[in-house]
Amino acid sequence: MPAQPDRWCRLSAESIGWVPEEAGVFEVANLVRSILYVGRGDGNLRARLAEISGSTGLLPPMAGGFYFRFRLTSSEDEAFAGLVGAYQTRHDGRAPQLNGAGSQRDAA
């Protein structure tokens, strides 16, 4: 099934291929959908998801794999801040586990 905005999808090369090459934000979660990372597409969601999920990417090996959902937006910074803020509200001010572990562009 093609990846669709706001719907969880298994993070794989096949599902990433369905993601638009447009600006947006995304969340990456584990098997039980606990959010581990919030990111920006940097103008191309497909390329950014491929970058973080590659063998030298941000995501460590994990039993059960990873899942993602995305949202298209022309204002990545604003949408990113909203997703991270919502996460922090639900988690006593903490940022997602992997934010800041890789690139400064996705630091919370």
N, C-alpha and C positions, 0 to 999 in steps of 0.2 A: 504494500500500500504506500502511495506517495506521502512524503512528509508534508504536513499541513500546519499552518500557523496555529499556535496555542495548543497543539496536541502532542503528547509524548510519543516519541518514536525511538526505536533502538538506534544507537549511534553506530553506523556502519558505512562503509564506502558506498554501498547501494543507496541507503537512505539519504546520505549527504548529497548524492547526485540529483535528488529531487528538490533540493533546497534552491530557492531563487538566488541568482547572483545580484542581489540588491542589498541596500542598507537595512540594518536591523539589529536586534539584540537576541540573545539566547541564554538558556539555562541548561546546565548539564547535571544530571542526577544519577544516583546508583539504581540498582534493581528495584528498590522499594520507593523510588522517587524522592529520596532525600537530596535536596539540591546541594551540590558540591562546588559549583562554579557558575558565575554569571559573566557573560562577555558581550562585547560589541562585535559587529560584523566588519567594521572598518570599510564599509561601502560594498562588501561582497561576503554575504553570509556563508555561501558555499565554500569559498576559499578559506575563510577563517576557521570554519568547523573542520575542514580537512587538515589545516595546519595544526590545530590543537590535538586532533585525534591520531595523527601520524605516529610512527614508531619513535620519533624524537620529540614528540609533542609534550604538552603539559600533563596529560592524563596518565597516571600510573596504571599498571595492570590491576584489574579488580575482578573478583569472582562475580559472575552475573552480568558483567559488562556495564556499559553506560547507556543512558537515555538522554534525549534532548528535546527541547521545544523552543520555538523561535517566534518572534514577532517582527513584522516589517515596520519600519519607521523611518522617516526622513530626519528625525532628531535622535541619533543614537545616544548622545550624551545624556539627554533628558530621560529617555526610556531606560538606560542603564542605571541612572541614579534612582529611578523609581523602583526598579526590580531589586536593587541592593537595599534600598531603604525599607521596602516591604519585608525582605528577608530579615534585616536587622530588627525590625519591630517584632517579628515572631520569635527571634532568637536572642533576646536580651542584649541587643546592640552588637552582637558578633557578626562578622562578615562570613560569607561562604568559605568553607575549608580551603579550597584551592585558589581563591582570589589573592593576588599578590605573590603567589608561588612562582608565577612565570613572568609575565610582561607587566610593566607599569601601566599600560593602557587599560588593563582590567583590574587594577588594584582598587579595592573598596575604600 
